[in-house]
């Protein structure tokens, strides 16, 4: 923000404008919407309900943790999903009496949680900032863009392949040493009962989240993902589904300067020819050396 105008790489107006990129405001809106989704208890209720459906055997339960973390990470920040599910997985390990550092099933369920969050986070723009950040850089550099639905459809085969591969690897490397998960079922049922009946705030947050996702899919290219996200945030405040105090605590505001800086840096590298020089002198050299090696070997 400071060095580019001072060194003449970009003018001040362009530099500051890039920090207000549409991708940054889309990420901001998505992060704010994730706050009431977590605070209302809706995310935990969904997690407990889904995990109870995967209690037939340890192998099926492992699949449930992997699939649940991946599914939730499609619609909210993967870091928030990990933070929400981590205490639940710890309690599951305690219920089963899994020995720290030595239990194969213990290693499998924690790795499944981590892998599911990472894999699900690439499926849509909501799982993390990487995808919308890349699309923002693409738009600034070329004028081209990728919509919410085309990205999700393109990423879905990779997501499914990674989930199947991860599940197979965990079963192969860490075969479960436990025979049943009945204790876990009782614990999950108890936790679900502690939540009580579904509250109006949960219903409101669920309907708003569902409506926003549908709007992104259907109207995203016409009205813009960031515009829809900000409208949803305004509705959330208007209906008192969230409070500013909660948003301030849940959203990492410093990260938006980082995203704006990344877009600004990418734009500057493309406009000044730095990206081309870097690609030619790194990837280009590697490809040339590989071709020379293949030629000498043949």
C-alpha positions as CSV (number, residue, x, y, z in Angstrom):
1,X,0.0,0.0,0.0
2,X,2.9,2.3,0.7
3,X,5.8,1.1,-1.4
4,X,4.0,0.9,-4.8
5,X,3.0,4.6,-5.0
6,X,6.4,5.7,-3.5
7,X,8.4,3.7,-6.1
8,X,6.1,4.6,-9.0
9,X,5.1,0.9,-9.6
10,X,1.4,1.9,-9.3
11,X,-0.3,5.3,-8.7
12,X,-2.0,5.9,-5.4
13,X,-5.5,5.7,-6.7
14,X,-5.0,2.3,-8.3
15,X,-3.2,0.9,-5.3
16,X,-5.9,1.8,-2.8
17,X,-8.7,0.8,-5.2
18,X,-7.3,-2.8,-5.4
19,X,-7.7,-3.1,-1.6
20,X,-11.5,-2.6,-2.2
21,X,-11.6,-5.4,-4.8
22,X,-14.9,-7.2,-5.1
23,X,-13.2,-10.5,-4.0
24,X,-12.2,-8.9,-0.7
25,X,-15.8,-7.8,0.0
26,X,-17.2,-11.2,-1.0
27,X,-14.8,-12.8,1.5
28,X,-15.8,-10.2,4.2
29,X,-19.5,-11.0,3.6
30,X,-18.9,-14.7,3.8
31,X,-16.9,-14.5,7.0
32,X,-19.6,-12.3,8.6
33,X,-22.4,-14.7,7.6
34,X,-20.4,-17.6,9.2
35,X,-20.5,-15.9,12.6
36,X,-24.3,-16.3,13.2
37,X,-24.1,-19.8,11.7
38,X,-21.7,-20.8,14.4
39,X,-23.1,-18.6,17.2
40,X,-26.7,-19.8,16.8
41,X,-25.7,-23.4,17.4
42,X,-27.1,-24.4,14.0
43,X,-23.7,-25.7,12.8
44,X,-23.2,-27.9,15.9
45,X,-26.8,-29.2,15.6
46,X,-26.1,-30.2,12.0
47,X,-22.8,-31.8,12.9
48,X,-24.3,-33.9,15.8
49,X,-27.2,-35.0,13.7
50,X,-25.0,-36.1,10.8
51,X,-22.5,-38.0,13.0
52,X,-25.3,-39.9,14.6
53,X,-26.2,-41.3,11.2
54,X,-22.7,-42.8,10.8
55,X,-22.6,-44.9,13.9
56,X,-22.9,-48.4,12.3
57,X,-19.2,-49.3,12.7
58,X,-15.8,-47.6,13.2
59,X,-15.2,-47.6,9.5
60,X,-18.5,-45.9,8.7
61,X,-18.0,-43.5,11.5
62,X,-14.6,-42.5,10.1
63,X,-16.3,-41.9,6.8
64,X,-18.8,-39.7,8.6
65,X,-16.2,-37.4,10.1
66,X,-14.4,-37.1,6.8
67,X,-17.6,-36.4,4.8
68,X,-19.1,-34.0,7.4
69,X,-16.0,-31.8,7.7
70,X,-15.7,-31.7,3.9
71,X,-19.4,-30.8,3.5
72,X,-19.4,-28.1,6.1
73,X,-16.2,-26.6,4.7
74,X,-18.1,-26.2,1.4
75,X,-20.3,-23.6,3.0
76,X,-18.2,-21.9,5.7
77,X,-14.6,-21.3,6.5
78,X,-12.6,-24.5,6.8
79,X,-10.9,-23.0,9.9
80,X,-14.2,-22.4,11.6
81,X,-15.3,-26.0,10.8
82,X,-12.1,-27.4,12.3
83,X,-12.5,-25.2,15.4
84,X,-16.1,-26.4,15.8
85,X,-15.5,-30.1,15.2
86,X,-12.2,-30.5,17.1
87,X,-13.8,-30.6,20.6
88,X,-16.4,-33.1,19.4
89,X,-13.7,-35.4,18.0
90,X,-11.7,-35.1,21.2
91,X,-14.8,-36.2,23.2
92,X,-15.3,-39.0,20.7
93,X,-11.7,-40.2,21.4
94,X,-12.3,-40.0,25.2
95,X,-15.6,-42.0,24.9
96,X,-13.8,-44.8,23.0
97,X,-10.9,-44.7,25.4
98,X,-8.4,-44.2,22.6
99,X,-4.8,-44.0,23.8
100,X,-3.0,-40.8,22.7
101,X,-0.2,-41.3,20.2
102,X,-0.7,-45.0,19.9
103,X,-4.3,-45.5,18.9
104,X,-4.7,-46.2,15.1
105,X,-8.3,-45.1,15.1
106,X,-7.5,-42.0,17.1
107,X,-5.0,-40.9,14.4
108,X,-7.4,-41.7,11.7
109,X,-10.3,-39.6,13.0
110,X,-8.1,-36.5,13.7
111,X,-6.5,-36.8,10.2
112,X,-9.9,-37.3,8.7
113,X,-11.1,-34.1,10.3
114,X,-8.1,-32.1,9.0
115,X,-8.3,-33.6,5.5
116,X,-12.0,-33.1,5.2
117,X,-11.7,-29.4,6.0
118,X,-8.9,-28.9,3.5
119,X,-10.6,-30.9,0.7
120,X,-14.0,-29.4,1.2
121,X,-12.5,-25.9,1.4
122,X,-11.5,-26.0,-2.3
123,X,-15.0,-26.9,-3.6
124,X,-16.7,-23.5,-3.4
125,X,-15.7,-19.9,-2.8
126,X,-16.9,-20.2,0.8
127,X,-14.5,-22.7,2.2
128,X,-11.5,-20.4,2.2
129,X,-10.1,-17.2,0.7
130,X,-7.9,-19.0,-1.9
131,X,-10.5,-19.4,-4.6
132,X,-12.1,-16.0,-4.5
133,X,-8.6,-14.4,-4.2
134,X,-7.4,-16.2,-7.3
135,X,-10.5,-15.2,-9.2
136,X,-10.0,-11.6,-8.1
137,X,-6.4,-11.6,-9.4
138,X,-7.6,-13.1,-12.6
139,X,-10.3,-10.4,-13.0
140,X,-7.8,-7.6,-12.4
141,X,-5.2,-9.1,-14.7
142,X,-7.3,-10.2,-17.7
143,X,-10.9,-9.0,-17.1
144,X,-12.1,-12.6,-17.1
145,X,-14.0,-14.1,-14.2
146,X,-15.4,-17.4,-12.9
147,X,-18.8,-17.7,-11.4
148,X,-19.8,-19.5,-8.2
149,X,-21.5,-22.5,-9.8
150,X,-18.9,-23.1,-12.6
151,X,-16.1,-23.2,-10.0
152,X,-18.0,-25.6,-7.8
153,X,-18.9,-27.9,-10.7
154,X,-15.3,-27.9,-11.9
155,X,-13.9,-28.6,-8.4
156,X,-16.4,-31.3,-7.4
157,X,-14.7,-34.2,-9.3
158,X,-11.4,-33.4,-7.6
159,X,-13.1,-33.1,-4.2
160,X,-14.8,-36.5,-4.5
161,X,-11.5,-38.1,-5.8
162,X,-9.5,-36.7,-2.9
163,X,-12.2,-37.8,-0.3
164,X,-12.2,-41.4,-1.7
165,X,-8.4,-41.5,-1.8
166,X,-8.1,-40.1,1.7
167,X,-10.6,-42.5,3.2
168,X,-8.9,-45.5,1.6
169,X,-5.4,-44.4,2.8
170,X,-6.6,-43.9,6.4
171,X,-8.2,-47.4,6.5
172,X,-5.1,-48.9,5.0
173,X,-2.6,-47.1,7.2
174,X,-4.7,-47.0,10.4
175,X,-7.1,-49.9,10.5
176,X,-9.5,-49.4,13.5
177,X,-8.7,-51.4,16.6
178,X,-12.1,-50.7,18.1
179,X,-15.1,-53.0,17.4
180,X,-18.0,-50.6,18.0
181,X,-18.9,-47.0,18.6
182,X,-22.0,-47.4,20.8
183,X,-20.6,-45.2,23.6
184,X,-20.1,-42.4,21.0
185,X,-23.7,-42.7,19.9
186,X,-24.9,-42.2,23.5
187,X,-22.6,-39.2,23.9
188,X,-23.8,-37.6,20.6
189,X,-27.4,-38.1,21.6
190,X,-26.8,-36.5,24.9
191,X,-25.1,-33.5,23.3
192,X,-28.0,-33.2,20.9
193,X,-30.5,-33.2,23.7
194,X,-28.6,-30.5,25.5
195,X,-29.1,-28.2,22.5
196,X,-32.8,-28.3,23.1
197,X,-35.5,-27.6,20.5
198,X,-34.6,-25.7,17.3
199,X,-34.7,-22.0,18.1
200,X,-36.1,-19.2,15.9
201,X,-32.6,-17.8,15.4
202,X,-31.4,-21.1,14.0
203,X,-34.3,-21.2,11.6
204,X,-33.6,-17.7,10.4
205,X,-29.9,-18.2,10.0
206,X,-30.5,-21.5,8.1
207,X,-33.0,-19.9,5.7
208,X,-30.8,-16.8,5.2
209,X,-27.7,-19.0,4.5
210,X,-29.6,-21.3,2.1
211,X,-31.1,-18.3,0.3
212,X,-27.7,-16.6,0.0
213,X,-26.1,-19.7,-1.5
214,X,-28.9,-20.1,-4.0
215,X,-28.6,-16.4,-4.9
216,X,-24.8,-16.9,-5.5
217,X,-25.5,-19.9,-7.7
218,X,-28.3,-18.4,-9.8
219,X,-27.7,-14.6,-9.7
220,X,-24.0,-14.4,-8.9
221,X,-22.9,-13.5,-12.4
222,X,-25.6,-11.0,-13.0
223,X,-25.5,-9.1,-9.7
224,X,-22.0,-10.0,-8.4
225,X,-21.1,-12.3,-5.6
226,X,-19.9,-9.4,-3.3
227,X,-23.2,-7.5,-3.7
228,X,-25.2,-10.6,-2.8
229,X,-22.9,-11.2,0.2
230,X,-23.3,-7.6,1.5
231,X,-27.1,-7.7,1.0
232,X,-27.2,-10.9,3.1
233,X,-25.1,-9.3,5.8
234,X,-27.5,-6.3,5.9
235,X,-30.5,-8.7,6.2
236,X,-28.8,-10.6,9.0
237,X,-28.4,-7.4,11.0
238,X,-31.9,-6.1,10.1
239,X,-33.5,-9.3,11.4
240,X,-31.2,-9.3,14.4
241,X,-29.7,-12.7,13.5
242,X,-26.3,-11.4,14.5
243,X,-24.8,-8.5,16.5
244,X,-21.8,-6.4,15.7
245,X,-20.1,-7.4,19.0
246,X,-20.2,-11.1,17.8
247,X,-18.9,-10.2,14.4
248,X,-16.0,-8.2,15.8
249,X,-15.0,-11.2,17.9
250,X,-15.4,-13.8,15.2
251,X,-13.9,-12.1,12.1
252,X,-10.1,-11.7,11.7
253,X,-10.1,-8.2,10.3
254,X,-6.3,-8.1,9.7
255,X,-6.6,-10.8,7.1
256,X,-8.5,-8.5,4.7
257,X,-5.4,-6.3,4.4
258,X,-3.5,-9.4,3.5
259,X,-6.0,-10.3,0.8
260,X,-6.0,-6.8,-0.6
261,X,-2.2,-6.8,-0.6
262,X,-2.1,-10.1,-2.4
263,X,-4.4,-8.8,-5.2
264,X,-2.4,-5.6,-5.4
265,X,0.8,-7.5,-5.7
266,X,-0.5,-9.8,-8.3
267,X,-1.9,-6.9,-10.4
268,X,1.4,-5.1,-10.1
269,X,3.4,-8.1,-11.2
270,X,1.2,-8.6,-14.2
271,X,1.2,-5.0,-15.3
272,X,5.0,-4.5,-14.9
273,X,5.9,-7.8,-16.5
274,X,7.3,-9.2,-13.3
275,X,5.1,-12.2,-13.4
276,X,6.3,-13.1,-17.0
277,X,9.9,-12.6,-16.0
278,X,9.4,-14.8,-12.9
279,X,7.7,-17.6,-14.9
280,X,10.3,-17.4,-17.6
281,X,13.2,-17.6,-15.2
282,X,11.8,-20.3,-12.9
283,X,9.4,-22.6,-14.6
284,X,10.8,-21.9,-18.0
285,X,14.3,-22.8,-16.9
286,X,13.1,-26.0,-15.3
287,X,11.2,-27.1,-18.4
288,X,14.3,-26.3,-20.6
289,X,16.6,-28.3,-18.3
290,X,14.2,-31.2,-18.3
291,X,14.1,-31.2,-22.1
292,X,17.9,-31.1,-22.3
293,X,18.1,-34.0,-19.8
294,X,15.6,-36.1,-21.8
295,X,17.5,-35.3,-25.0
296,X,20.9,-36.3,-23.6
297,X,19.4,-39.5,-22.1
298,X,17.9,-40.5,-25.5
